[in-house]
Amino acid sequence: MFIPCMVGSSKIDGGVPRLGHGLLDDYLDMVAARARPNTVLATAYDLKVFFTEVAKEPQEVAGRTCWHSSPRSVGRGVG
């Protein structure tokens, strides 16, 4: 089971926080290329909390794992 752990980063990797999973770390790299450092840090924290609560591997999370995963689902309820 994947247990996310937010690790501080060094200047070598551009200051991007890591969560210890390739998919999530790649996503954080993509966010870092497009956003400010505080946004990247907030995104990493949100992912850490999410994956702690759902207790699934990142590759197991489908689009309907959480109700707000699709803009079309807003206002339609879960499922």
DSSP file (Angstrom, degrees, kcal/mol; ACC not computed):
  #  RESIDUE AA STRUCTURE BP1 BP2  ACC     N-H-->O    O-->H-N    N-H-->O    O-->H-N    TCO  KAPPA ALPHA  PHI   PSI    X-CA   Y-CA   Z-CA
    1    1 A M              0   0    0      0, 0.0     2,-0.5     0, 0.0    55,-0.1   0.000 360.0 360.0 360.0 135.3    0.0    0.0    0.0
    2    2 A F        -     0   0    0     49,-0.1    54,-0.1     1,-0.0    53,-0.1  -0.649 360.0-172.8 -79.4 125.0    1.3    3.4   -0.9
    3    3 A I        -     0   0    0     -2,-0.5    49,-0.1    17,-0.1    45,-0.1  -0.951  22.4-134.7-118.0 108.5    1.7    5.8    2.0
    4    4 A P        -     0   0    0      0, 0.0     2,-0.4     0, 0.0    16,-0.1  -0.333  22.6-176.1 -67.4 142.0    2.5    9.3    0.8
    5    5 A C        -     0   0    0     14,-1.2     2,-0.5    -2,-0.0    13,-0.1  -0.934  21.2-137.8-139.1 112.5    5.3   11.2    2.5
    6    6 A M        -     0   0    0     -2,-0.4     2,-0.4    11,-0.1    13,-0.2  -0.594  24.1-165.6 -76.7 120.5    6.0   14.7    1.5
    7    7 A V  B     -A   18   0A   0     11,-3.0    11,-1.9    -2,-0.5    13,-0.1  -0.886  21.0-116.2-110.2 133.9    9.8   15.2    1.3
    8    8 A G        -     0   0    0     -2,-0.4     2,-0.3     9,-0.2     8,-0.1  -0.237  34.6-134.5 -60.6 157.1   11.5   18.5    1.1
    9    9 A S        -     0   0    0      6,-0.2     2,-0.2     8,-0.0    -1,-0.1  -0.726   5.9-132.3-117.5 165.2   13.4   19.2   -2.0
   10   10 A S    > > -     0   0    0     -2,-0.3     5,-2.1     6,-0.2     3,-0.6  -0.598  32.3-104.5-108.4 171.7   16.8   20.5   -2.8
   11   11 A K  G > 5S+     0   0    0      1,-0.2     3,-1.1    -2,-0.2    -1,-0.1   0.715 114.1  72.6 -68.3 -19.0   17.9   23.1   -5.3
   12   12 A I  G 3 5S+     0   0    0      1,-0.3    -1,-0.2     2,-0.1    -3,-0.0   0.912 103.0  38.5 -62.3 -42.7   19.2   20.2   -7.4
   13   13 A D  G X 5S-     0   0    0     -3,-0.6     3,-0.7     3,-0.1    -1,-0.3   0.176 126.2 -97.7 -95.7  19.1   15.7   19.1   -8.4
   14   14 A G  T < 5 -     0   0    0     -3,-1.1    -3,-0.2     1,-0.2    -2,-0.1   0.583  64.3 -73.8  82.0  10.2   14.4   22.7   -8.7
   15   15 A G  T 3 <S+     0   0    0     -5,-2.1    -1,-0.2     1,-0.3    -6,-0.2   0.672  85.7 150.6  78.3  16.6   12.9   22.9   -5.2
   16   16 A V    <   -     0   0    0     -3,-0.7    -1,-0.3    -6,-0.3    -6,-0.2  -0.708  45.8-123.7 -85.2 126.6    9.9   20.7   -6.2
   17   17 A P        -     0   0    0      0, 0.0     2,-0.3     0, 0.0    -9,-0.2  -0.305  24.6-142.3 -65.4 155.3    8.5   18.7   -3.2
   18   18 A R  B     -A    7   0A   0    -11,-1.9   -11,-3.0     1,-0.1     7,-0.0  -0.905  19.8-169.0-121.4 147.6    8.3   14.9   -3.7
   19   19 A L        -     0   0    0     -2,-0.3   -14,-1.2     2,-0.3     3,-0.1   0.425  50.0-109.4-113.2  -4.2    5.7   12.4   -2.5
   20   20 A G  S    S+     0   0    0      1,-0.2     2,-0.4   -16,-0.1   -17,-0.1   0.679  86.4  98.8  86.7  17.6    7.6    9.2   -3.2
   21   21 A H     >  -     0   0    0      1,-0.1     4,-3.0   -19,-0.1     5,-0.3  -0.994  69.3-135.4-137.9 132.1    5.6    7.9   -6.2
   22   22 A G  H  > S+     0   0    0     -2,-0.4     4,-2.5     1,-0.2     5,-0.2   0.866 103.1  49.3 -54.3 -45.3    6.7    8.3   -9.8
   23   23 A L  H  > S+     0   0    0      2,-0.2     4,-1.9     1,-0.2    -1,-0.2   0.923 115.9  42.6 -62.9 -44.4    3.3    9.4  -11.1
   24   24 A L  H  > S+     0   0    0      2,-0.2     4,-2.5     1,-0.2    -2,-0.2   0.897 114.2  50.4 -70.5 -40.0    2.7   12.0   -8.4
   25   25 A D  H  X S+     0   0    0     -4,-3.0     4,-1.9     2,-0.2    -2,-0.2   0.885 110.5  50.2 -66.0 -37.6    6.3   13.3   -8.6
   26   26 A D  H  X S+     0   0    0     -4,-2.5     4,-2.0    -5,-0.3    -1,-0.2   0.900 110.3  50.7 -64.3 -40.5    6.0   13.6  -12.4
   27   27 A Y  H  X S+     0   0    0     -4,-1.9     4,-2.5     1,-0.2    -2,-0.2   0.916 108.7  51.1 -63.2 -42.8    2.7   15.5  -11.9
   28   28 A L  H  X S+     0   0    0     -4,-2.5     4,-2.6     1,-0.2    -1,-0.2   0.868 107.2  54.2 -64.1 -34.9    4.4   17.8   -9.4
   29   29 A D  H  X S+     0   0    0     -4,-1.9     4,-1.4     2,-0.2    -1,-0.2   0.910 109.2  48.5 -61.4 -41.7    7.1   18.5  -11.9
   30   30 A M  H  X S+     0   0    0     -4,-2.0     4,-0.5     2,-0.2    -2,-0.2   0.912 112.2  47.6 -65.8 -42.4    4.5   19.5  -14.5
   31   31 A V  H >X S+     0   0    0     -4,-2.5     4,-1.6     1,-0.2     3,-1.4   0.913 108.9  55.3 -63.4 -41.6    2.8   21.8  -12.0
   32   32 A A  H 3< S+     0   0    0     -4,-2.6    -1,-0.2     1,-0.3    -2,-0.2   0.809 102.1  57.0 -62.7 -29.9    6.1   23.3  -11.1
   33   33 A A  H 3< S+     0   0    0     -4,-1.4    -1,-0.3     1,-0.2    -2,-0.2   0.677 120.0  29.6 -73.0 -16.1    6.8   24.2  -14.7
   34   34 A R  H << S+     0   0    0     -3,-1.4     2,-0.3    -4,-0.5    -2,-0.2   0.500 116.1  50.5-121.2  -7.5    3.6   26.2  -14.8
   35   35 A A  S  < S-     0   0    0     -4,-1.6     0, 0.0    -5,-0.1     0, 0.0  -0.811  81.4 -90.9-134.6 168.7    2.9   27.5  -11.3
   36   36 A R    >>  -     0   0    0     -2,-0.3     4,-1.8     1,-0.1     3,-0.7  -0.376  45.4-104.6 -76.0 158.6    4.4   29.4   -8.5
   37   37 A P  H 3> S+     0   0    0      0, 0.0     4,-2.4     0, 0.0     5,-0.2   0.847 119.2  54.0 -55.9 -39.2    6.2   27.6   -5.7
   38   38 A N  H 3> S+     0   0    0      1,-0.2     4,-2.3     2,-0.2     5,-0.2   0.857 107.4  51.9 -66.4 -32.6    3.4   28.0   -3.1
   39   39 A T  H <> S+     0   0    0     -3,-0.7     4,-2.4     2,-0.2    -1,-0.2   0.898 109.9  49.0 -67.5 -40.1    1.0   26.5   -5.6
   40   40 A V  H  X S+     0   0    0     -4,-1.8     4,-2.5     2,-0.2    -2,-0.2   0.919 111.8  48.8 -64.4 -43.7    3.3   23.5   -6.1
   41   41 A L  H  X S+     0   0    0     -4,-2.4     4,-2.2     2,-0.2    -2,-0.2   0.910 112.2  48.2 -62.4 -43.3    3.6   23.1   -2.3
   42   42 A A  H  X S+     0   0    0     -4,-2.3     4,-2.6     2,-0.2    -2,-0.2   0.895 111.3  50.9 -64.9 -39.9   -0.2   23.3   -1.8
   43   43 A T  H  X S+     0   0    0     -4,-2.4     4,-2.5     2,-0.2    -2,-0.2   0.920 109.9  49.7 -63.1 -44.2   -0.8   20.7   -4.6
   44   44 A A  H  X S+     0   0    0     -4,-2.5     4,-2.3     2,-0.2    -2,-0.2   0.912 112.2  47.9 -61.4 -43.0    1.7   18.3   -3.0
   45   45 A Y  H  X S+     0   0    0     -4,-2.2     4,-2.5     2,-0.2    -2,-0.2   0.925 111.2  50.2 -64.6 -44.1    0.0   18.7    0.3
   46   46 A D  H  X S+     0   0    0     -4,-2.6     4,-2.7     1,-0.2    -2,-0.2   0.902 111.4  48.5 -61.7 -41.1   -3.4   18.1   -1.2
   47   47 A L  H  X S+     0   0    0     -4,-2.5     4,-2.8     2,-0.2     5,-0.3   0.899 109.8  52.9 -64.4 -40.2   -2.3   15.0   -3.0
   48   48 A K  H  X S+     0   0    0     -4,-2.3     4,-1.5    -5,-0.2    -2,-0.2   0.936 112.5  43.9 -59.9 -47.4   -0.7   13.7    0.2
   49   49 A V  H  X S+     0   0    0     -4,-2.5     4,-2.0     2,-0.2    -2,-0.2   0.926 114.0  50.8 -64.1 -45.5   -4.0   14.2    2.1
   50   50 A F  H  X S+     0   0    0     -4,-2.7     4,-2.6     1,-0.2     5,-0.3   0.943 112.6  44.1 -58.7 -50.5   -6.1   12.7   -0.7
   51   51 A F  H  X S+     0   0    0     -4,-2.8     4,-0.9     1,-0.2     5,-0.4   0.733 110.7  55.8 -73.2 -20.2   -3.9    9.5   -1.1
   52   52 A T  H  < S+     0   0    0     -4,-1.5    -1,-0.2    -5,-0.3    -2,-0.2   0.888 113.3  41.9 -70.6 -39.8   -3.8    9.1    2.7
   53   53 A E  H  < S+     0   0    0     -4,-2.0    -2,-0.2     1,-0.2    -3,-0.1   0.896 116.9  43.7 -75.9 -42.2   -7.6    9.1    2.8
   54   54 A V  H  < S-     0   0    0     -4,-2.6    -1,-0.2    -5,-0.2    -3,-0.2   0.718  89.3-150.1 -80.1 -18.5   -8.4    7.0   -0.2
   55   55 A A     <  +     0   0    0     -4,-0.9     2,-0.3    -5,-0.3    -3,-0.1   0.894  51.6 122.5  51.3  47.6   -5.7    4.4    0.7
   56   56 A K        -     0   0    0     -5,-0.4    -1,-0.2   -54,-0.1    -2,-0.1  -0.926  69.5-101.4-131.4 158.3   -5.1    3.5   -3.0
   57   57 A E    >>  -     0   0    0     -2,-0.3     3,-1.8     1,-0.1     4,-0.6  -0.523  38.8-114.8 -70.9 146.9   -2.2    3.5   -5.3
   58   58 A P  G >4 S+     0   0    0      0, 0.0     3,-1.1     0, 0.0    -1,-0.1   0.863 116.9  54.9 -53.7 -38.0   -2.2    6.5   -7.6
   59   59 A Q  G 34 S+     0   0    0      1,-0.2    -2,-0.0     3,-0.0     0, 0.0   0.663 102.3  59.3 -72.1 -13.3   -2.6    4.2  -10.7
   60   60 A E  G <4 S+     0   0    0     -3,-1.8     2,-0.7     2,-0.1    -1,-0.2   0.604  81.4  99.6 -85.9 -12.8   -5.7    2.7   -9.1
   61   61 A V    <<  -     0   0    0     -3,-1.1     2,-0.1    -4,-0.6    -7,-0.0  -0.654  57.7-168.0 -83.0 115.2   -7.5    6.0   -8.8
   62   62 A A    >   -     0   0    0     -2,-0.7     3,-2.0     1,-0.1     4,-0.3  -0.427  39.7 -92.4 -94.4 173.0  -10.0    6.4  -11.7
   63   63 A G  T 3  S+     0   0    0      1,-0.3     3,-0.3    -2,-0.1     6,-0.2   0.733 124.4  49.7 -58.5 -24.5  -11.8    9.5  -12.8
   64   64 A R  T 3  S+     0   0    0      1,-0.2    -1,-0.3     5,-0.1    15,-0.1   0.204  75.8 103.2-102.9  16.3  -14.8    8.7  -10.6
   65   65 A T  S <  S+     0   0    0     -3,-2.0     2,-0.4     1,-0.1    -1,-0.2   0.887  93.5  25.7 -64.3 -37.0  -12.9    8.0   -7.4
   66   66 A C  S >  S-     0   0    0     -4,-0.3     3,-1.5    -3,-0.3    -1,-0.1  -0.961  84.6-123.8-127.2 149.1  -13.9   11.4   -6.1
   67   67 A W  G >  S+     0   0    0     -2,-0.4     3,-0.5     1,-0.3     6,-0.1   0.755 105.6  54.2 -65.5 -26.9  -17.0   13.3   -7.2
   68   68 A H  G 3  S+     0   0    0      1,-0.2    -1,-0.3     4,-0.0     6,-0.1   0.154  73.7 105.3 -96.2  21.2  -15.2   16.5   -8.3
   69   69 A S  G <  S+     0   0    0     -3,-1.5    -1,-0.2    -6,-0.2    -2,-0.1   0.693  80.2  46.2 -74.6 -17.0  -12.8   14.8  -10.7
   70   70 A S  S X  S-     0   0    0     -3,-0.5     3,-1.7    -4,-0.1     4,-0.5  -0.988  73.4-139.9-128.6 133.0  -14.7   16.0  -13.7
   71   71 A P  G >  S+     0   0    0      0, 0.0     3,-0.9     0, 0.0    -1,-0.1   0.810 105.1  61.0 -58.4 -27.6  -16.1   19.5  -14.4
   72   72 A R  G 3  S+     0   0    0      1,-0.2    -4,-0.0    -3,-0.1    -3,-0.0   0.707  95.4  61.4 -72.6 -18.3  -19.2   17.9  -15.8
   73   73 A S  G X  S+     0   0    0     -3,-1.7     3,-2.0     2,-0.1     4,-0.5   0.618  74.8 114.2 -84.3 -11.1  -20.0   16.2  -12.5
   74   74 A V  T <  S+     0   0    0     -3,-0.9    -6,-0.0    -4,-0.5     4,-0.0  -0.408  88.2   8.7 -63.5 127.4  -20.3   19.5  -10.6
   75   75 A G  T 3  S+     0   0    0     -2,-0.2    -1,-0.3     1,-0.0    -2,-0.1   0.391 110.3  88.5  85.3  -4.2  -23.9   19.9   -9.5
   76   76 A R  S <  S-     0   0    0     -3,-2.0    -2,-0.2     1,-0.3     2,-0.1   0.457  88.1-126.8-104.2  -2.7  -24.9   16.4  -10.5
   77   77 A G        -     0   0    0     -4,-0.5    -1,-0.3     2,-0.1     2,-0.3  -0.318  49.6 -30.0  84.5-173.8  -24.1   14.7   -7.3
   78   78 A V              0   0    0      1,-0.2   -14,-0.0    -3,-0.1   -11,-0.0  -0.565 360.0 360.0 -83.5 139.7  -21.9   11.6   -6.8
   79   79 A G              0   0    0     -2,-0.3    -1,-0.2   -15,-0.1    -2,-0.1   0.457 360.0 360.0  90.3 360.0  -21.6    9.0   -9.5
